Amino acid sequence: MISFLDLIKELIIFFIIILIPWMVFRRQILNRTKKKYVVIIFIFYVVLSLFTQNLFPFVLVLLILQKEKKRGNKEENKLIKPLGDKKFEIILFSFALKLITMLITALFAIFLVKIGIEPKQQTIVDMIQTSSWIKLVFLMFVINLFAPYVEEFIFRHIFYRNFSRKYGKTIAVLISSALFMLLHFNLVSSIATFSLGVINCIFYDKYGYKAAVLNHFITNFTSSIVLVAIKLLNNVGIALLF
């Protein structure tokens, strides 16, 4: 039976990951669609999303991006701003950041054990360790493709951008990164997740949405490759670092 805390977590995830992309999609793309059709589309969207992780929010984000591309102004619109010659620089930085956050996470895990707190793995780690290989393929898409696009759209383009206008960039970075950290609900990786949120706010500001997605992808991809290797070796202990 699901606990009250787990229920709250699921409701928060549902609102952030499923409903926010829908609200933007509804306003930008379905604004001239008849209400009854919007309701039908929404029902199908929610039901399908409940069984397919973040696949359909990812589809909505892609449709929104396509709509933005048609509007033009690539250099001024952070959502579609091209990376240009900064791509290699971002990739190198992302790998370096991942190594640093792994070290910090390891030290933090040791500290938690010393003060009597048993570190717990992220839910996605358990899913990888217990999934069949067929389901694992889908999870790789969820982690490495869908999550970076959807989460960066929500936390950087929606939350950070709007908070910046109201409260200034410093407060916006802290709030959006804290929300990003809370979404993942894991104490041992909280510093790494918060750091990723902060860096991606900076990337979004300086290079645009695509830079934040690329950094997020590299972070998740390196973790998922190691976790699959751990699954093969059946060594769950190391998985705490990811």
C-alpha positions in Angstrom: 0.0 0.0 0.0 1.3 3.4 -0.9 2.3 5.7 2.0 1.0 9.2 2.4 4.5 10.6 1.7 4.8 8.6 -1.5 1.4 9.8 -2.5 2.5 13.5 -2.0 5.7 12.8 -4.0 3.7 11.3 -6.9 1.3 14.2 -6.9 4.1 16.7 -7.0 5.8 14.8 -9.9 2.5 14.6 -11.7 1.9 18.3 -11.5 5.4 19.4 -12.4 6.3 16.8 -15.1 3.0 16.2 -16.7 0.8 19.3 -16.2 3.3 22.1 -16.8 4.3 21.0 -20.3 0.6 20.5 -21.0 -0.3 24.0 -19.8 2.3 25.6 -22.1 1.2 23.3 -25.0 -2.4 24.2 -24.4 -1.7 27.9 -24.5 0.7 28.0 -27.4 -0.6 25.3 -29.8 -4.2 24.4 -28.8 -5.3 28.0 -28.2 -7.7 27.9 -31.1 -8.9 24.3 -30.6 -12.5 23.7 -29.4 -12.7 23.1 -25.7 -14.3 19.6 -26.0 -11.4 18.4 -28.2 -8.9 19.9 -25.8 -10.5 18.0 -22.9 -10.4 14.7 -24.9 -6.7 15.3 -25.8 -5.9 16.1 -22.2 -7.5 12.9 -20.9 -5.6 10.8 -23.4 -2.4 12.6 -22.5 -2.8 12.1 -18.8 -3.8 8.5 -19.0 -0.9 7.6 -21.4 1.6 9.6 -19.3 0.7 7.6 -16.2 2.0 4.4 -17.9 4.9 5.8 -20.0 6.9 7.9 -17.6 7.8 11.2 -19.2 7.4 10.1 -22.9 4.4 12.3 -23.7 5.6 15.4 -21.8 8.7 15.0 -24.0 6.6 14.9 -27.1 4.8 18.1 -26.1 8.1 19.8 -25.4 9.3 18.8 -28.9 6.1 20.3 -30.4 6.6 23.5 -28.5 10.2 23.7 -29.7 9.0 23.2 -33.3 6.5 26.0 -32.8 9.2 28.3 -31.5 11.5 27.5 -34.4 8.8 28.7 -36.9 8.6 32.0 -35.1 12.3 32.6 -35.7 14.7 34.9 -33.7 17.0 32.0 -32.8 19.7 34.2 -31.3 17.3 36.1 -29.0 15.1 33.1 -28.0 16.9 31.0 -25.4 14.7 28.1 -26.1 15.9 27.6 -29.6 19.3 29.4 -29.5 22.0 27.4 -31.3 25.0 26.2 -29.4 27.4 27.1 -32.2 31.1 26.6 -31.3 30.4 26.2 -27.6 29.3 22.6 -27.8 32.7 21.0 -27.2 33.4 23.4 -24.3 30.2 22.4 -22.7 30.8 18.7 -23.2 34.2 18.9 -21.5 32.8 21.0 -18.6 30.0 18.5 -18.2 32.3 15.5 -17.8 34.5 17.4 -15.4 31.5 18.5 -13.4 30.2 14.9 -13.2 33.5 13.7 -11.8 33.5 16.5 -9.1 29.9 15.8 -8.1 30.6 12.1 -7.9 33.4 12.8 -5.4 31.3 15.2 -3.4 28.4 12.6 -3.3 30.8 9.9 -2.1 32.1 12.1 0.7 28.6 13.2 1.6 27.5 9.5 1.8 30.4 8.7 4.1 29.4 11.7 6.3 25.8 10.5 6.5 26.8 7.0 7.5 29.1 8.5 10.3 26.2 10.5 11.8 23.9 7.5 11.7 21.9 8.1 8.5 21.7 5.2 6.1 21.9 6.6 2.5 19.2 5.4 0.1 19.5 4.9 -3.6 17.4 7.0 -6.0 14.3 5.3 -7.2 15.6 5.1 -10.8 18.7 3.2 -9.5 16.4 0.5 -8.1 14.4 0.5 -11.3 17.5 -0.2 -13.3 18.7 -2.9 -11.0 15.4 -4.8 -11.0 14.2 -4.2 -14.6 14.2 -6.7 -17.3 16.5 -5.9 -20.2 13.6 -5.0 -22.5 12.3 -2.5 -19.9 15.8 -1.2 -19.4 16.0 -0.1 -23.0 13.0 2.1 -22.5 14.4 3.4 -19.2 17.6 4.5 -21.0 15.4 6.7 -23.2 13.5 8.0 -20.2 16.7 8.9 -18.4 19.0 10.1 -21.2 16.6 11.7 -23.7 13.2 12.4 -22.3 14.3 13.7 -18.8 16.9 16.3 -20.0 14.4 17.8 -22.5 11.4 17.9 -20.2 13.2 18.8 -16.9 15.2 21.6 -18.5 12.2 23.0 -20.2 10.3 23.1 -16.8 13.0 24.1 -14.4 15.1 26.4 -16.5 12.8 27.8 -19.2 9.6 28.0 -17.1 10.7 28.3 -13.5 14.1 30.0 -13.7 13.1 32.3 -16.5 9.9 33.5 -14.8 11.4 33.7 -11.3 14.2 35.8 -12.7 11.7 38.4 -14.0 10.0 38.6 -10.6 12.8 38.1 -8.0 16.1 38.5 -9.8 18.6 35.9 -11.1 20.2 34.9 -7.8 16.9 34.1 -6.1 15.6 32.4 -9.2 18.7 30.2 -9.4 18.3 29.1 -5.7 14.5 28.5 -6.0 14.5 26.6 -9.3 17.5 24.5 -8.3 16.0 23.7 -4.9 12.8 22.6 -6.7 14.8 20.5 -9.1 16.6 18.9 -6.2 13.3 18.2 -4.3 11.8 16.6 -7.5 14.5 13.8 -7.3 13.8 13.1 -3.6 17.2 11.7 -2.6 19.3 12.9 0.3 22.7 11.5 -0.7 22.5 13.0 -4.2 21.0 16.3 -3.1 24.2 18.3 -3.4 25.0 17.0 -6.9 21.4 17.6 -8.1 21.3 21.1 -6.7 24.7 21.8 -8.3 23.4 20.6 -11.6 20.4 22.9 -11.3 22.7 25.9 -10.6 25.0 25.2 -13.4 22.2 24.6 -15.9 20.6 28.0 -14.9 24.0 29.6 -15.8 24.1 27.6 -19.1 20.6 28.6 -19.9 21.3 32.2 -19.3 24.6 32.3 -21.2 24.1 29.7 -24.0 20.4 28.9 -24.0 18.2 25.9 -23.4 20.1 23.5 -25.6 23.2 23.9 -23.4 21.3 23.0 -20.3 19.9 20.0 -22.0 23.3 18.9 -23.2 24.8 19.1 -19.7 21.9 17.3 -18.2 22.2 14.6 -20.9 25.9 14.0 -20.2 25.3 13.8 -16.5 22.5 11.3 -16.9 24.2 9.3 -19.6 27.4 8.8 -17.7 25.4 7.7 -14.7 23.2 5.3 -16.7 26.1 3.7 -18.4 27.8 3.0 -15.1 24.5 1.8 -13.5 24.0 -0.7 -16.4 27.6 -1.9 -15.8 26.8 -2.3 -12.1 23.7 -4.3 -13.0 25.9 -6.6 -15.0 28.4 -6.9 -12.2 25.6 -7.1 -9.6 27.4 -4.6 -7.4 24.6 -2.3 -5.9 26.8 -0.5 -3.4 28.6 1.7 -5.9 25.2 2.8 -7.3 24.8 5.2 -4.3 27.2 7.6 -6.1 24.8 8.0 -9.0 
